[in-house]
Amino acid sequence: MSRHHASLIRTIFHDPPSGNVHWREIESLLRHVGCEIEPLSGARVRVRLARMEDILHRPHHANTLDAKALLHLRGFLARAGVTPSQYEAEHERPDGAGA
């Protein structure tokens, strides 16, 4: 399991939402978990995973997501089945050491 991705998922699901999550890390995580990412007009991107689809907005004037965008992302990931416990269970090595 990628420790960085596991840590990022925990950060996304942590309350209160962090104001220090960079878009490039989110995009990397989305690709890592198997999302299809389709650029749309402006700062919008369509993401698809596990028959779930949503529109996310890349940050304007900064590289970090605000709390509202992070909560929106959290909702999408939860609906698609990507939560900290599910991610860790799916990406744990058989010997229990993680990848």
Backbone as a chain_set.jsonl record, in Angstrom:
{"seq": "MSRHHASLIRTIFHDPPSGNVHWREIESLLRHVGCEIEPLSGARVRVRLARMEDILHRPHHANTLDAKALLHLRGFLARAGVTPSQYEAEHERPDGAGA", "coords": {"N": [[0.851, -1.167, 0.0], [0.508, 2.217, -0.746], [1.946, 4.387, 1.352], [1.766, 7.136, 1.339], [-0.601, 7.651, -0.125], [-2.475, 6.355, 1.517], [-2.22, 7.892, 3.827], [-3.098, 10.347, 2.81], [-5.786, 9.763, 2.212], [-6.738, 9.354, 4.817], [-6.397, 11.968, 5.745], [-8.227, 13.352, 4.13], [-10.641, 12.346, 5.125], [-10.616, 13.202, 7.721], [-11.803, 15.128, 10.473], [-11.614, 18.397, 11.8], [-11.922, 19.455, 8.316], [-8.922, 19.592, 6.405], [-6.996, 22.408, 5.32], [-4.908, 22.208, 3.659], [-4.441, 20.537, 1.419], [-3.144, 19.531, -1.523], [-4.012, 19.941, -4.953], [-2.653, 18.426, -6.918], [-1.872, 16.187, -5.477], [-4.355, 15.098, -4.886], [-5.27, 14.487, -7.451], [-3.379, 12.552, -8.159], [-3.991, 10.572, -6.251], [-6.635, 9.951, -7.031], [-6.182, 8.824, -9.56], [-4.644, 6.662, -8.74], [-6.476, 5.058, -7.318], [-8.041, 4.249, -9.371], [-9.725, 5.97, -10.777], [-11.337, 7.477, -13.578], [-10.437, 10.403, -15.151], [-11.674, 13.267, -16.535], [-11.066, 16.171, -18.206], [-13.026, 19.112, -18.163], [-14.75, 22.094, -19.207], [-13.213, 25.17, -18.151], [-12.289, 25.073, -14.752], [-13.284, 22.65, -14.103], [-13.539, 19.106, -13.608], [-14.482, 15.857, -14.637], [-15.023, 13.006, -12.766], [-14.882, 9.48, -12.557], [-15.7, 6.492, -10.939], [-16.187, 3.207, -9.941], [-18.87, 2.984, -10.937], [-19.78, 5.411, -10.079], [-20.13, 8.892, -10.508], [-18.938, 12.222, -10.686], [-18.561, 15.804, -10.568], [-15.726, 17.596, -10.078], [-13.942, 20.464, -8.86], [-11.044, 22.048, -9.825], [-8.731, 23.882, -7.816], [-8.889, 27.476, -7.754], [-6.609, 30.119, -8.276], [-4.873, 29.107, -6.408], [-3.147, 26.211, -5.141], [-4.269, 24.472, -3.411], [-7.042, 22.672, -1.995], [-10.097, 24.059, -0.793], [-12.045, 23.884, 2.276], [-14.732, 23.284, 1.64], [-14.566, 22.148, -0.944], [-13.011, 19.937, -0.303], [-14.744, 18.503, 1.36], [-16.71, 17.87, -0.524], [-15.232, 16.207, -2.229], [-14.685, 14.167, -0.383], [-17.265, 13.121, -0.006], [-17.776, 12.08, -2.584], [-15.73, 10.106, -2.767], [-16.489, 8.427, -0.633], [-19.01, 7.5, -1.518], [-18.134, 6.05, -3.691], [-16.813, 4.012, -2.5], [-14.282, 4.351, -1.413], [-12.774, 4.622, 1.368], [-10.902, 5.314, 4.39], [-10.647, 2.872, 5.95], [-11.569, 0.884, 4.146], [-9.777, 1.244, 2.007], [-7.305, 0.62, 3.193], [-7.78, -2.038, 3.905], [-8.076, -3.254, 1.384], [-5.615, -2.82, 0.209], [-3.718, -4.011, 1.737], [-0.982, -6.136, 2.256], [-0.758, -9.752, 1.989], [0.872, -10.728, 4.063], [0.413, -8.925, 6.024], [1.973, -6.685, 6.26], [1.604, -4.445, 4.673], [1.942, -2.502, 1.628]], "CA": [[0.0, 0.0, 0.0], [1.237, 3.471, -0.753], [1.73, 5.088, 2.625], [1.355, 8.511, 1.058], [-2.017, 7.643, -0.492], [-3.239, 5.993, 2.715], [-2.212, 9.077, 4.682], [-3.934, 11.354, 2.168], [-7.185, 9.374, 2.417], [-7.066, 9.659, 6.211], [-6.5, 13.426, 5.841], [-9.485, 13.751, 3.493], [-11.759, 11.944, 5.969], [-10.421, 13.717, 9.074], [-12.519, 16.356, 10.841], [-12.136, 19.27, 10.745], [-11.225, 19.316, 7.04], [-7.641, 20.286, 6.269], [-6.91, 23.419, 4.279], [-3.577, 22.091, 3.098], [-4.38, 19.379, 0.54], [-2.834, 20.029, -2.855], [-4.747, 19.312, -6.045], [-1.851, 17.41, -7.613], [-1.935, 14.978, -4.652], [-5.696, 14.545, -5.076], [-5.303, 13.899, -8.791], [-2.575, 11.334, -8.082], [-4.78, 9.598, -5.503], [-7.76, 9.516, -7.856], [-5.658, 7.901, -10.574], [-4.17, 5.468, -8.022], [-7.608, 4.199, -6.953], [-8.684, 3.786, -10.59], [-10.672, 6.939, -11.348], [-11.174, 8.095, -14.88], [-10.503, 11.852, -14.97], [-11.919, 13.913, -17.818], [-11.131, 17.627, -18.084], [-14.168, 19.798, -18.753], [-14.447, 23.513, -19.383], [-12.779, 25.882, -16.954], [-11.559, 24.321, -13.739], [-14.054, 21.458, -13.764], [-13.132, 17.796, -14.098], [-15.426, 14.777, -14.358], [-14.341, 11.817, -12.246], [-15.723, 8.279, -12.536], [-15.133, 5.353, -10.228], [-17.158, 2.244, -9.401], [-20.19, 3.408, -11.406], [-20.106, 6.716, -9.5], [-19.598, 9.987, -11.317], [-19.115, 13.532, -10.067], [-17.789, 16.909, -11.12], [-14.888, 18.267, -9.087], [-13.388, 21.728, -9.331], [-9.66, 22.332, -9.452], [-8.685, 25.165, -7.101], [-8.564, 28.705, -8.476], [-5.667, 31.04, -7.632], [-4.057, 28.41, -5.409], [-2.989, 24.792, -5.458], [-4.871, 23.668, -2.352], [-8.5, 22.637, -1.947], [-10.692, 24.638, 0.402], [-12.783, 22.901, 3.072], [-15.947, 22.886, 0.926], [-14.163, 21.235, -2.019], [-12.536, 18.706, 0.325], [-15.936, 17.765, 1.792], [-17.325, 17.348, -1.741], [-14.384, 15.074, -2.608], [-14.916, 13.119, 0.615], [-18.551, 12.505, -0.329], [-17.607, 11.261, -3.791], [-14.929, 8.924, -2.448], [-17.278, 7.535, 0.216], [-20.017, 6.849, -2.367], [-17.432, 5.127, -4.583], [-16.231, 2.93, -1.711], [-12.884, 4.615, -1.052], [-12.669, 5.191, 2.712], [-9.625, 4.855, 4.968], [-10.643, 1.454, 6.334], [-11.689, 0.05, 2.951], [-8.541, 1.347, 1.241], [-6.26, -0.131, 3.883], [-8.099, -3.469, 3.822], [-7.859, -3.724, 0.023], [-4.224, -2.667, -0.214], [-2.835, -4.658, 2.698], [-0.351, -7.357, 1.747], [-1.176, -10.954, 2.723], [1.657, -10.948, 5.287], [0.004, -7.934, 7.003], [2.951, -5.604, 6.368], [1.275, -3.326, 3.793], [2.828, -2.434, 0.451]], "C": [[0.898, 1.232, 0.0], [0.938, 4.213, 0.546], [1.25, 6.508, 2.403], [-0.134, 8.563, 0.72], [-2.891, 7.299, 0.715], [-3.324, 7.185, 3.663], [-3.114, 10.172, 4.12], [-5.415, 11.023, 2.343], [-7.602, 9.659, 3.853], [-7.235, 11.167, 6.407], [-7.829, 13.903, 5.264], [-10.679, 13.456, 4.403], [-11.646, 12.451, 7.408], [-11.25, 14.976, 9.29], [-11.722, 17.101, 11.88], [-11.313, 19.123, 9.469], [-9.951, 20.154, 6.989], [-7.73, 21.324, 5.161], [-5.59, 23.341, 3.546], [-3.422, 20.83, 2.238], [-4.229, 19.892, -0.888], [-3.576, 19.24, -3.93], [-3.941, 18.208, -6.715], [-1.824, 16.104, -6.808], [-3.29, 14.292, -4.816], [-5.775, 13.841, -6.422], [-4.508, 12.59, -8.824], [-3.342, 10.233, -7.357], [-5.928, 9.061, -6.349], [-7.304, 8.531, -8.922], [-5.239, 6.573, -9.923], [-5.318, 4.509, -7.698], [-8.43, 3.779, -8.174], [-9.698, 4.733, -11.206], [-10.307, 7.284, -12.777], [-11.36, 9.588, -14.647], [-10.61, 12.484, -16.347], [-11.99, 15.422, -17.619], [-12.375, 18.17, -18.789], [-13.798, 21.269, -18.905], [-14.055, 24.162, -18.059], [-11.98, 24.99, -16.033], [-12.272, 23.023, -13.36], [-13.43, 20.198, -14.359], [-14.214, 16.782, -13.72], [-14.611, 13.59, -13.885], [-15.345, 10.671, -12.185], [-14.969, 7.166, -11.82], [-16.271, 4.493, -9.707], [-18.587, 2.668, -9.698], [-20.66, 4.708, -10.766], [-19.446, 7.778, -10.366], [-19.878, 11.293, -10.585], [-18.273, 14.553, -10.806], [-17.03, 17.544, -9.964], [-14.333, 19.549, -9.707], [-11.947, 21.853, -8.857], [-9.637, 23.691, -8.754], [-8.309, 26.322, -8.025], [-7.552, 29.494, -7.649], [-4.804, 30.403, -6.555], [-3.958, 26.95, -5.84], [-3.672, 23.889, -4.45], [-6.392, 23.753, -2.402], [-8.986, 23.326, -0.68], [-11.541, 23.564, 1.092], [-14.02, 22.402, 2.336], [-15.617, 21.879, -0.183], [-13.693, 19.896, -1.441], [-13.717, 17.856, 0.81], [-16.666, 17.154, 0.596], [-16.554, 16.107, -2.217], [-14.607, 13.898, -1.666], [-16.219, 12.374, 0.321], [-18.46, 11.604, -1.543], [-16.846, 9.975, -3.473], [-15.723, 7.931, -1.604], [-18.327, 6.793, -0.609], [-19.381, 5.813, -3.284], [-16.742, 3.996, -3.824], [-14.77, 3.115, -1.353], [-12.885, 5.368, 0.277], [-11.358, 4.698, 3.317], [-9.615, 3.363, 5.295], [-10.738, 0.536, 5.116], [-10.408, 0.067, 2.135], [-7.449, 0.492, 1.879], [-6.516, -1.629, 3.815], [-7.791, -4.022, 2.432], [-6.397, -3.7, -0.386], [-3.226, -3.264, 0.777], [-2.273, -5.926, 2.08], [-0.791, -8.543, 2.573], [-0.39, -11.182, 4.006], [1.359, -9.89, 6.344], [0.919, -6.739, 7.094], [2.574, -4.37, 5.559], [2.275, -3.268, 2.651], [3.77, -1.281, 0.526]], "O": [[1.926, 1.264, 0.676], [-0.2, 4.613, 0.795], [0.437, 7.028, 3.167], [-0.851, 9.427, 1.224], [-3.946, 7.904, 0.903], [-4.38, 7.453, 4.236], [-3.815, 10.848, 4.873], [-6.217, 11.921, 2.598], [-8.704, 10.155, 4.088], [-8.116, 11.599, 7.151], [-8.485, 14.767, 5.848], [-11.628, 14.238, 4.445], [-12.51, 12.148, 8.231], [-11.381, 15.797, 8.383], [-11.187, 16.466, 12.788], [-10.151, 18.72, 9.519], [-9.918, 21.285, 7.473], [-8.452, 21.139, 4.181], [-5.188, 24.296, 2.881], [-2.406, 20.14, 2.314], [-5.095, 20.607, -1.393], [-3.743, 18.025, -3.823], [-4.492, 17.158, -7.046], [-1.759, 15.025, -7.396], [-3.371, 13.065, -4.878], [-6.289, 12.726, -6.517], [-4.935, 11.624, -9.457], [-3.344, 9.084, -7.8], [-6.167, 7.854, -6.381], [-7.963, 7.519, -9.16], [-5.455, 5.5, -10.487], [-5.157, 3.292, -7.791], [-9.405, 3.04, -8.038], [-10.462, 4.326, -12.081], [-9.134, 7.371, -13.138], [-12.333, 9.999, -14.015], [-9.76, 12.273, -17.213], [-12.888, 15.907, -16.93], [-12.721, 17.729, -19.885], [-12.634, 21.633, -18.742], [-14.508, 23.752, -16.991], [-11.104, 24.245, -16.472], [-11.891, 22.372, -12.388], [-12.872, 20.218, -15.456], [-14.785, 16.84, -12.631], [-13.628, 13.208, -14.519], [-16.503, 10.86, -11.812], [-13.784, 6.931, -12.055], [-17.213, 5.002, -9.099], [-19.424, 2.703, -8.796], [-21.83, 5.07, -10.899], [-18.347, 7.584, -10.886], [-20.919, 11.452, -9.947], [-17.381, 14.2, -11.577], [-17.634, 17.978, -8.982], [-14.268, 19.686, -10.929], [-11.659, 21.778, -7.662], [-10.447, 24.56, -9.075], [-7.516, 26.163, -8.953], [-7.652, 29.519, -6.422], [-4.073, 31.107, -5.858], [-4.613, 26.522, -6.791], [-3.661, 22.668, -4.608], [-6.957, 24.772, -2.798], [-8.371, 23.199, 0.379], [-11.73, 22.473, 0.555], [-14.331, 21.213, 2.4], [-16.312, 20.875, -0.339], [-13.949, 18.843, -2.026], [-13.693, 16.632, 0.685], [-17.185, 16.042, 0.692], [-17.153, 15.089, -2.564], [-14.708, 12.755, -2.112], [-16.269, 11.146, 0.39], [-18.996, 10.496, -1.543], [-17.267, 8.886, -3.862], [-15.643, 6.724, -1.832], [-18.519, 5.591, -0.426], [-20.01, 4.809, -3.619], [-16.147, 3.113, -4.442], [-14.085, 2.147, -1.024], [-12.983, 6.595, 0.308], [-10.763, 3.752, 2.801], [-8.662, 2.665, 4.947], [-10.055, -0.486, 5.063], [-9.986, -0.97, 1.622], [-6.757, -0.263, 1.195], [-5.575, -2.411, 3.682], [-7.296, -5.143, 2.313], [-5.982, -4.483, -1.241], [-2.022, -3.039, 0.659], [-3.001, -6.698, 1.456], [-1.161, -8.381, 3.736], [-0.919, -11.768, 4.951], [1.946, -9.912, 7.426], [0.686, -5.852, 7.915], [3.189, -3.321, 5.751], [3.325, -3.908, 2.699], [4.578, -1.084, -0.381]]}, "num_chains": 1, "name": "protein.A"}
